[in-house]
Amino acid sequence: MLIDSHCHLDRLAEDANPESLRPVVERARDAGVKEMLCVSVSQKGYEPMRKAAEPFEEVVFSCGVHPLDIKEGFDQAWLRQHAQDVRVVAVGETGLDYYYSKDNIADQQRAFAEHIDVARELDKPVIVHTRDAREDTLGILREGQGVEGVLHCFTENWEMASAALDLGLYISISGIVTFRNADMLRDVVRKLPMDRLLVETDSPYLAPVPYRGKQNQPAYVREVAQYVADLKHCSYEELCCQTAENYKRLFRR
């Protein structure tokens, strides 16, 4: 079973609706993708995202506000209300991004901590985005006292991966692992334990080789899985089965 553990289906079409997304979902089915986790990034975008992907039974959702989107609004009560939905399997994506936004660090940290509080209340995992904020990301996760979750689209070094593993977190690998300049990430992947590994597309961004420069989509998680399987010296089938098992364990599927 192959699963795309992180995608943004609503951003795959200029006017995202069930009919515009149907070819995307069908291509994913044809590629063997059995489930897709469609990830929220903003309050105002959450309901349109849900409406666009609602008809597809292989799609589940997260609910949250990306650190680069909290300037547009974030309310913890709104998050708590919507994250209780049965098809919402995770809280986020949340986290810290000091690369693109350094003028609201305190607001990012507060929102991240509030996402974690809701995740703990509802017993759901968090999906974490982190960039140029290693120590603060790990610090807030430690303060979360055992919250489950995943560092998605991982691009950090082994020291951060090891610290995240020590906190019980999972590590998700995107198409970046196929990029020419991703040697550090490939070294991390080789070291990651198989039972903490996920694969994703983060579509429509970061299309893997051989699709670089094109719009990414969930069907291309197949290329990510094959590349990671080669790095781990295991079969494609074994990699798919293990990452699907990990996904089901983390997201209670």
C-alpha positions as CSV (number, residue, x, y, z in Angstrom):
1,M,0.0,0.0,0.0
2,L,1.4,3.4,-1.0
3,I,0.3,6.6,0.8
4,D,1.0,10.2,0.2
5,S,1.2,11.5,3.8
6,H,1.3,15.2,2.9
7,C,-0.3,17.0,-0.1
8,H,-2.2,20.2,-0.9
9,L,-4.9,19.0,-3.3
10,D,-6.7,22.4,-3.2
11,R,-3.6,24.0,-4.7
12,L,-3.4,21.7,-7.7
13,A,-6.0,23.6,-9.7
14,E,-6.7,27.3,-10.1
15,D,-10.3,26.7,-9.3
16,A,-10.2,23.7,-6.9
17,N,-13.4,21.7,-6.9
18,P,-14.3,18.0,-7.1
19,E,-14.3,18.0,-10.9
20,S,-11.0,19.7,-11.3
21,L,-9.4,17.4,-8.7
22,R,-10.9,14.2,-10.1
23,P,-8.2,13.6,-12.7
24,V,-5.5,14.2,-10.0
25,V,-7.1,11.6,-7.7
26,E,-7.6,9.1,-10.6
27,R,-3.9,9.4,-11.6
28,A,-2.9,8.7,-8.0
29,R,-5.2,5.7,-7.9
30,D,-3.6,4.4,-11.1
31,A,-0.2,4.9,-9.5
32,G,-1.2,2.7,-6.6
33,V,-1.8,5.5,-4.0
34,K,-4.4,4.3,-1.6
35,E,-4.7,7.3,0.6
36,M,-3.8,11.0,0.6
37,L,-3.6,13.3,3.6
38,C,-4.7,16.8,2.3
39,V,-3.1,19.4,4.6
40,S,-4.5,22.7,5.7
41,V,-2.4,25.8,5.8
42,S,-4.8,28.6,6.6
43,Q,-8.2,29.3,8.3
44,K,-9.7,30.9,5.3
45,G,-8.6,28.1,3.0
46,Y,-9.7,25.2,5.2
47,E,-13.4,25.1,4.2
48,P,-12.7,25.4,0.4
49,M,-10.1,22.7,0.7
50,R,-12.5,20.4,2.5
51,K,-15.3,21.1,0.0
52,A,-13.0,20.4,-3.0
53,A,-11.7,17.1,-1.8
54,E,-14.7,15.9,0.3
55,P,-16.1,13.5,-2.3
56,F,-13.0,11.3,-2.5
57,E,-13.0,8.6,0.1
58,E,-9.2,8.0,-0.2
59,V,-8.6,11.6,1.0
60,V,-8.4,12.6,4.7
61,F,-7.6,16.0,6.1
62,S,-5.6,18.0,8.6
63,C,-6.7,21.3,10.2
64,G,-4.3,24.0,11.1
65,V,-2.5,27.2,10.1
66,H,1.0,27.3,8.6
67,P,3.5,29.6,10.3
68,L,3.7,31.7,7.2
69,D,-0.1,32.1,7.2
70,I,-0.8,33.1,10.8
71,K,-0.5,36.8,9.9
72,E,-3.8,36.3,8.0
73,G,-5.4,35.0,11.2
74,F,-5.3,32.1,13.7
75,D,-7.8,31.4,16.4
76,Q,-7.3,28.4,18.7
77,A,-11.0,28.1,19.4
78,W,-11.6,27.8,15.6
79,L,-8.9,25.1,15.4
80,R,-10.3,23.1,18.3
81,Q,-13.8,23.1,16.8
82,H,-12.8,22.0,13.3
83,A,-10.0,19.6,14.3
84,Q,-12.6,17.4,16.1
85,D,-14.0,16.3,12.7
86,V,-13.7,12.5,12.2
87,R,-12.0,13.0,8.8
88,V,-9.5,15.3,10.3
89,V,-6.6,13.0,11.3
90,A,-4.0,15.6,12.3
91,V,-3.5,19.1,13.5
92,G,-1.4,21.4,11.3
93,E,0.5,22.1,9.4
94,T,2.1,24.2,12.1
95,G,5.6,25.0,13.3
96,L,8.2,27.7,12.8
97,D,9.7,29.3,9.7
98,Y,12.4,31.9,10.4
99,Y,13.8,31.7,6.9
100,Y,10.9,33.6,5.3
101,S,9.5,35.3,8.3
102,K,11.5,36.8,11.1
103,D,9.3,39.7,12.1
104,N,6.7,37.6,14.0
105,I,8.7,35.0,15.8
106,A,6.8,35.3,19.0
107,D,3.5,34.9,17.2
108,Q,4.7,31.8,15.4
109,Q,5.9,30.3,18.7
110,R,2.6,31.0,20.4
111,A,0.5,29.6,17.5
112,F,2.7,26.5,17.4
113,A,2.3,25.9,21.1
114,E,-1.5,26.4,20.8
115,H,-1.7,23.8,17.9
116,I,0.2,21.4,20.2
117,D,-2.3,22.0,23.0
118,V,-5.2,21.2,20.7
119,A,-3.5,18.1,19.4
120,R,-3.0,16.8,22.9
121,E,-6.6,17.6,23.9
122,L,-7.9,15.7,20.9
123,D,-5.3,13.0,20.9
124,K,-4.3,13.7,17.4
125,P,-0.7,14.1,15.9
126,V,0.8,17.4,14.8
127,I,2.2,18.0,11.3
128,V,5.3,20.2,11.8
129,H,7.0,22.5,9.4
130,T,10.4,23.8,10.4
131,R,12.9,26.0,8.6
132,D,15.9,27.8,10.2
133,A,14.4,27.2,13.6
134,R,15.8,23.9,14.8
135,E,16.3,24.6,18.5
136,D,13.1,26.5,19.0
137,T,11.1,23.8,17.1
138,L,12.6,21.1,19.3
139,G,12.1,23.2,22.4
140,I,8.4,23.7,21.8
141,L,7.9,20.1,21.0
142,R,9.6,19.1,24.2
143,E,7.3,21.4,26.1
144,G,4.4,19.6,24.4
145,Q,5.1,16.7,26.8
146,G,4.9,13.7,24.5
147,V,2.7,15.0,21.7
148,E,2.9,12.7,18.6
149,G,3.7,14.0,15.2
150,V,5.8,14.2,12.1
151,L,8.5,16.6,10.8
152,H,7.2,16.8,7.3
153,C,9.3,17.5,4.1
154,F,12.4,16.9,6.2
155,T,15.6,18.8,5.0
156,E,17.5,19.1,8.3
157,N,20.7,17.4,9.5
158,W,21.0,14.1,11.3
159,E,21.4,15.8,14.7
160,M,17.9,17.3,14.4
161,A,16.5,14.0,13.0
162,S,18.0,12.1,16.0
163,A,16.5,14.6,18.5
164,A,13.1,14.3,16.8
165,L,13.3,10.5,16.9
166,D,14.1,10.8,20.6
167,L,10.9,12.7,21.1
168,G,8.9,9.9,19.4
169,L,8.3,11.8,16.2
170,Y,8.2,10.5,12.7
171,I,10.2,11.9,9.7
172,S,8.6,12.4,6.3
173,I,10.6,12.5,3.1
174,S,9.6,14.4,0.0
175,G,10.9,14.6,-3.6
176,I,13.7,16.8,-2.4
177,V,15.6,13.6,-1.6
178,T,16.0,13.1,-5.4
179,F,17.5,16.5,-6.0
180,R,21.2,16.7,-7.0
181,N,22.2,18.9,-4.1
182,A,20.5,16.8,-1.4
183,D,23.5,14.7,-0.3
184,M,23.0,15.6,3.4
185,L,19.3,14.5,3.3
186,R,20.2,11.2,1.6
187,D,22.7,10.5,4.4
188,V,19.9,11.2,6.9
189,V,17.5,8.9,5.1
190,R,20.1,6.0,5.2
191,K,20.2,6.3,9.0
192,L,16.5,6.7,9.7
193,P,14.8,3.7,11.3
194,M,12.3,2.1,9.0
195,D,9.5,2.2,11.6
196,R,9.6,6.1,11.8
197,L,9.7,6.9,8.1
198,L,7.0,8.4,5.9
199,V,6.9,9.5,2.3
200,E,5.1,12.5,0.8
201,T,4.8,14.8,-2.2
202,D,4.0,18.1,-0.6
203,S,2.3,18.6,-4.0
204,P,1.9,20.8,-5.9
205,Y,5.5,21.8,-4.8
206,L,8.8,20.0,-5.0
207,A,8.2,17.5,-7.8
208,P,10.8,14.7,-7.7
209,V,13.1,13.7,-10.5
210,P,12.2,13.1,-13.3
211,Y,9.4,15.6,-13.0
212,R,11.4,18.6,-11.7
213,G,10.0,21.9,-13.0
214,K,6.5,20.5,-13.3
215,Q,3.6,20.6,-11.0
216,N,3.9,17.9,-8.4
217,Q,1.0,15.6,-7.6
218,P,0.2,12.7,-5.3
219,A,0.9,10.1,-8.1
220,Y,4.5,11.1,-7.9
221,V,4.9,9.8,-4.4
222,R,5.7,6.5,-6.2
223,E,9.0,8.1,-7.4
224,V,9.8,9.2,-3.9
225,A,9.1,5.8,-2.4
226,Q,11.3,4.0,-5.1
227,Y,14.2,6.4,-4.4
228,V,14.0,6.0,-0.7
229,A,13.8,2.2,-1.1
230,D,17.0,2.3,-3.1
231,L,18.7,4.3,-0.3
232,K,17.5,1.9,2.3
233,H,18.5,-1.2,0.2
234,C,15.1,-2.7,0.4
235,S,12.4,-3.5,-2.2
236,Y,9.9,-1.0,-3.3
237,E,7.1,-3.2,-1.9
238,E,8.8,-3.4,1.5
239,L,9.2,0.4,1.6
240,C,5.5,0.9,0.7
241,C,4.3,-1.6,3.3
242,Q,6.4,-0.2,6.1
243,T,5.6,3.5,5.4
244,A,1.9,2.7,5.2
245,E,2.1,0.8,8.5
246,N,3.9,3.8,10.0
247,Y,1.3,6.2,8.6
248,K,-1.6,4.1,10.0
249,R,0.0,3.9,13.4
250,L,0.6,7.7,13.6
251,F,-2.7,8.9,12.2
252,R,-4.8,6.1,13.7
253,R,-6.0,4.9,10.4
